Amino acid sequence: MPRSNRPRSSRYEPEAEPLDLERALMGRLRTEVKRDGLWNVQPQAASSAVKVYLCPGCGLEITPGTAHLVAWRADGIMGEADDLAGRRHWHSHCWKIRT
């Protein structure tokens, strides 16, 4: 008898994890340790970069449509709101070579 390629209903299929819309829109926020402390780092997609930013690492412009990183302190003593207000946009390479 030939084999059937139809899926069988008796097989166990795990439920898919629900999509987190906020996480999808915000990107992959991560925490990194640098010599001067703990930093929140969030990649910014090229499609999300719509303004001109100045990279604090090299002093050059990050033009619209260029993928880059946004970084801010995760361990600041003035509080989370102050840390978030102090966030800066970095070229990915400039952030990598920052010590």
N, CA and C of each residue as an Amber inpcrd file, in Angstrom:
protein
   297
   0.8320000  -1.1670000   0.0000000   0.0000000   0.0000000   0.0000000
   0.8880000   1.2450000   0.0000000   0.5950000   2.2660000  -0.8380000
   1.4090000   3.4730000  -0.8920000   1.2820000   4.2990000   0.3920000
   2.3310000   5.0430000   0.6550000   2.3850000   5.8850000   1.8360000
   1.5680000   7.1590000   1.6060000   0.8710000   7.6080000   2.6360000
   0.0740000   8.8260000   2.5520000   0.9080000  10.0040000   3.0450000
   0.8940000  11.1050000   2.3210000   1.6420000  12.2990000   2.7140000
   0.7870000  13.3110000   3.4670000  -0.4320000  12.9640000   3.7430000
  -1.3090000  13.8670000   4.4820000  -0.8980000  13.9360000   5.9450000
  -0.9390000  15.1300000   6.5240000  -0.6250000  15.2050000   7.9550000
  -1.7040000  14.5200000   8.7780000  -1.2790000  13.8600000   9.8000000
  -2.2190000  13.1590000  10.6740000  -2.5520000  14.0500000  11.8660000
  -3.7990000  14.0260000  12.2420000  -4.2430000  14.8950000  13.3260000
  -3.7690000  14.4180000  14.6910000  -3.2990000  13.1910000  14.7870000
  -2.8900000  12.6620000  16.0820000  -1.4740000  13.0970000  16.4770000
  -0.7350000  13.7080000  15.5690000   0.6270000  14.1510000  15.8890000
   0.5810000  15.3870000  16.7800000   1.5260000  15.4650000  17.6920000
   1.5910000  16.5920000  18.6080000   2.3170000  17.7470000  17.9340000
   1.6770000  18.8970000  17.9320000   2.3060000  20.1050000  17.4160000
   2.2480000  21.1640000  18.5040000   3.4250000  21.6430000  18.9630000
   3.4190000  22.6480000  20.0340000   2.7950000  23.9490000  19.5310000
   2.1810000  24.6760000  20.4570000   1.5760000  25.9560000  20.1040000
   2.6700000  26.9750000  19.8230000   2.4410000  27.7960000  18.8210000
   3.4000000  28.8520000  18.4920000   3.3520000  29.9210000  19.5740000
   4.5210000  30.4940000  19.8860000   4.5920000  31.5540000  20.8790000
   3.9140000  32.7970000  20.3210000   3.0690000  33.4630000  21.1040000
   2.3870000  34.6520000  20.5770000   3.3890000  35.7580000  20.2530000
   3.1070000  36.5170000  19.2130000   3.9940000  37.6010000  18.8100000
   3.8860000  38.7720000  19.7730000   5.0200000  39.3090000  20.1430000
   5.0720000  40.4840000  20.9990000   5.2770000  41.6900000  20.0910000
   4.2100000  42.4310000  19.8210000   4.2590000  43.5340000  18.8720000
   5.2520000  44.6080000  19.3120000   5.2810000  44.9220000  20.6000000
   6.1950000  45.9560000  21.0820000   7.6490000  45.5560000  20.8320000
   7.9860000  44.2980000  21.0870000   9.3480000  43.8360000  20.8680000
   9.7000000  43.8580000  19.3840000   8.7510000  43.5000000  18.5370000
   9.0040000  43.5000000  17.0990000   9.2490000  44.9130000  16.5840000
   8.5160000  45.8800000  17.1190000   8.6810000  47.2540000  16.6720000
   9.9350000  47.9020000  17.2550000  10.3100000  47.5490000  18.4530000
  11.4350000  48.1890000  19.1350000  12.7880000  47.5980000  18.7530000
  12.8570000  46.3910000  18.2680000  14.1320000  45.7760000  17.9580000
  14.6010000  44.8870000  19.0870000  15.8130000  44.4410000  19.0090000
  16.3640000  43.5060000  19.9910000  17.2010000  44.2720000  21.0200000
  16.5630000  44.6950000  22.0600000  17.2530000  45.4040000  23.1300000
  18.1200000  44.4180000  23.8890000  19.3860000  44.7980000  24.1030000
  20.2930000  43.9380000  24.8610000  21.1150000  44.8150000  25.8090000
  21.7520000  44.1700000  26.7420000  22.6090000  44.8660000  27.6980000
  24.0470000  44.4460000  27.4540000  24.9520000  45.4110000  27.4270000
  26.3740000  45.1280000  27.2160000  27.1870000  45.7680000  28.3320000
  28.2800000  45.1130000  28.6700000  29.2010000  45.6410000  29.6710000
  30.3950000  46.2360000  28.9430000  30.6510000  47.5000000  29.1970000
  31.8300000  48.1830000  28.6800000  32.6860000  48.5800000  29.8840000
  33.8550000  49.1080000  29.6200000  34.7630000  49.4520000  30.7060000
  34.1650000  50.4780000  31.6650000  33.3190000  51.3610000  31.1450000
  32.7500000  52.4060000  31.9910000  31.3830000  52.0610000  32.5630000
  30.9190000  50.8160000  32.4100000  29.6600000  50.4220000  33.0340000
  28.7620000  49.5840000  32.1460000  27.5190000  49.5210000  32.5400000
  26.5080000  48.7020000  31.8750000  25.6940000  49.5880000  30.9260000
  25.4740000  49.1020000  29.7020000  24.7890000  49.8790000  28.6730000
  23.6470000  49.0840000  28.0630000  22.5310000  49.7640000  27.7790000
  21.4560000  49.2070000  26.9680000  21.7870000  49.5350000  25.5180000
  21.7020000  48.5380000  24.6550000  22.0290000  48.7300000  23.2430000
  20.8740000  48.1830000  22.4160000  20.3990000  49.0010000  21.4810000
  19.2870000  48.5940000  20.6350000  19.6260000  48.8880000  19.1780000
  19.6300000  47.8510000  18.3350000  19.8860000  48.0750000  16.9030000
  18.7500000  48.8800000  16.2800000  19.1000000  49.7160000  15.3410000
  18.1340000  50.5090000  14.5990000  18.2350000  50.0950000  13.1370000
  17.1550000  49.6020000  12.5770000  17.1480000  49.1600000  11.1890000
  17.2820000  50.3570000  10.2470000  17.7800000  50.0930000   9.0560000
  17.9510000  51.1600000   8.0700000  16.6130000  51.8140000   7.7360000
  15.5510000  51.0240000   7.6940000  14.2330000  51.5750000   7.3680000
  13.6850000  52.4620000   8.4790000  14.1840000  52.3020000   9.7060000
  13.7300000  53.1080000  10.8400000  14.5590000  54.3740000  11.0240000
  15.6970000  54.4540000  10.3620000  16.5800000  55.6140000  10.5130000
  16.1380000  56.6980000   9.5310000  15.4030000  57.6850000  10.0380000
  14.8320000  58.7010000   9.1610000  15.4290000  60.0900000   9.3870000
  16.2890000  60.2390000  10.3890000  16.9080000  61.5290000  10.6820000
  18.4190000  61.4070000  10.5700000  19.0800000  62.5430000  10.6050000
  20.5430000  62.5840000  10.6400000  20.9640000  62.6460000  12.0940000
  21.8860000  61.7670000  12.4880000  22.4170000  61.7350000  13.8490000
  23.9210000  61.9320000  13.7830000  24.5130000  62.3700000  14.8640000
  25.9510000  62.5420000  14.9540000  26.5140000  61.4530000  15.8530000
  27.3980000  60.6120000  15.3290000  27.9930000  59.5180000  16.0920000
  29.0100000  60.0820000  17.0810000  28.8710000  59.7930000  18.3840000
  29.8370000  60.2960000  19.3610000  31.1920000  59.5910000  19.2720000
  31.2510000  58.4580000  18.5880000  32.5050000  57.7220000  18.4760000
  33.4740000  58.3440000  17.4880000  32.9580000  58.7070000  16.3040000
  33.8290000  59.2320000  15.2630000  33.5340000  60.6820000  14.9140000
  32.3920000  61.2050000  15.3780000  32.0350000  62.5870000  15.0910000
  31.4370000  62.7930000  13.7120000  31.2090000  61.7140000  12.9650000
  30.6260000  61.8240000  11.6370000  29.1220000  61.6080000  11.6870000
  28.4370000  62.0400000  10.6270000  26.9910000  61.8990000  10.5690000
  26.5770000  60.4630000  10.2810000  25.4580000  60.0780000  10.8600000
  24.7630000  58.8370000  10.5040000  23.6000000  59.2940000   9.6400000
  23.6620000  59.0160000   8.3600000  22.6720000  59.5170000   7.4140000
  21.3910000  58.7020000   7.4640000  20.2740000  59.2900000   7.0370000
  19.0220000  58.5300000   6.9850000  19.1750000  57.2910000   6.0980000
  18.5640000  56.2000000   6.5300000  18.6460000  54.9530000   5.7810000
  19.8670000  54.1210000   6.1240000  20.6160000  54.5060000   7.1620000
  21.7990000  53.7570000   7.5890000  21.4860000  53.0100000   8.8830000
  21.6720000  51.7030000   8.8810000  21.4800000  50.9150000  10.1000000
  22.5450000  51.3140000  11.1160000  22.1530000  51.4140000  12.3780000
  23.0860000  51.8140000  13.4310000  22.5750000  51.3260000  14.7780000
  23.2100000  51.7480000  15.8620000  22.8260000  51.3520000  17.2190000
  22.4470000  52.5750000  18.0380000  21.5400000  52.3680000  18.9760000
  21.2160000  53.3920000  19.9610000  21.6450000  52.8360000  21.3090000
  22.4230000  53.6150000  22.0670000  22.9510000  53.1290000  23.3480000
  22.6970000  54.1570000  24.4400000  22.3830000  53.6580000  25.6410000
  22.2170000  54.5020000  26.8100000  22.5790000  53.7100000  28.0520000
  22.9440000  54.4410000  29.1130000  23.3940000  53.8070000  30.3590000
  22.2970000  52.9380000  30.9490000  22.6840000  51.8120000  31.4940000
  21.7380000  50.9370000  32.1900000  21.9630000  50.9920000  33.6950000
  23.0150000  51.6630000  34.1120000  23.3570000  51.6930000  35.5350000
  23.6120000  53.1120000  36.0480000  22.9890000  54.0900000  35.4190000
  23.2040000  55.4760000  35.8250000  22.6390000  55.7570000  37.2050000
  23.2390000  56.6830000  37.9090000  22.8140000  56.9750000  39.2790000
  21.6650000  57.9780000  39.3440000  21.3500000  58.6440000  38.2340000
  20.2970000  59.6560000  38.2390000  18.9180000  59.0980000  37.8910000
  18.8500000  57.8080000  37.5780000  17.5600000  57.2020000  37.2930000
  17.3840000  56.8440000  35.8300000  16.3920000  56.0010000  35.5950000
  16.1530000  55.4760000  34.2540000  15.7450000  56.5630000  33.2530000
  14.9250000  57.5170000  33.6840000  14.4770000  58.5820000  32.7830000
  15.6570000  59.4260000  32.3110000  16.5840000  59.7230000  33.2140000
  17.7650000  60.4980000  32.8550000  18.6710000  59.7010000  31.9140000
  18.8040000  58.4060000  32.1730000  19.6160000  57.5580000  31.3000000
  19.0340000  57.5100000  29.8950000  17.7230000  57.3620000  29.7980000
  17.0610000  57.2930000  28.5050000  17.1900000  58.6170000  27.7510000
  17.1230000  59.7140000  28.4670000  17.2870000  61.0260000  27.8360000
  18.7080000  61.2170000  27.3040000  19.6630000  60.5000000  27.8520000
  21.0540000  60.6110000  27.4280000  21.4640000  59.6130000  26.3640000
  20.5000000  58.9770000  25.7110000  20.8460000  57.9690000  24.6930000
  21.4870000  58.6350000  23.4800000  22.3710000  57.8790000  22.8370000
  23.1000000  58.3760000  21.6780000  23.0620000  57.3460000  20.5660000
  23.1220000  57.8310000  19.3400000  23.1240000  56.9800000  18.1500000
  24.5680000  56.7910000  17.6990000  24.9600000  55.5250000  17.5110000
  26.3340000  55.1630000  17.1700000  26.3760000  54.3700000  15.8680000
  27.4400000  54.5630000  15.0790000  27.7200000  53.6110000  14.0040000
  28.0110000  52.2680000  14.6730000  27.5900000  51.1850000  14.0700000
  27.8190000  49.8590000  14.6610000  29.3040000  49.6040000  14.8920000
  30.1330000  49.9790000  13.9290000  31.5760000  49.7560000  14.0620000
  32.1650000  50.6040000  15.1970000  31.7410000  51.8480000  15.2910000
  32.2570000  52.7250000  16.3520000  31.9130000  52.1740000  17.7300000
  30.7100000  51.6000000  17.8740000  30.3200000  51.0180000  19.1580000
  31.1570000  49.7950000  19.4720000  31.4510000  48.9830000  18.4620000
  32.2460000  47.7590000  18.6870000  33.6510000  48.0850000  19.1770000
  34.2680000  49.1160000  18.6280000  35.6570000  49.4120000  18.9900000
  35.7560000  50.2860000  20.2320000  34.6170000  50.7720000  20.7280000
  34.5990000  51.5830000  21.9480000  35.0160000  50.7040000  23.1280000
  35.8780000  51.2340000  23.9680000  36.3170000  50.4540000  25.1350000
  35.6290000  50.8960000  26.3870000
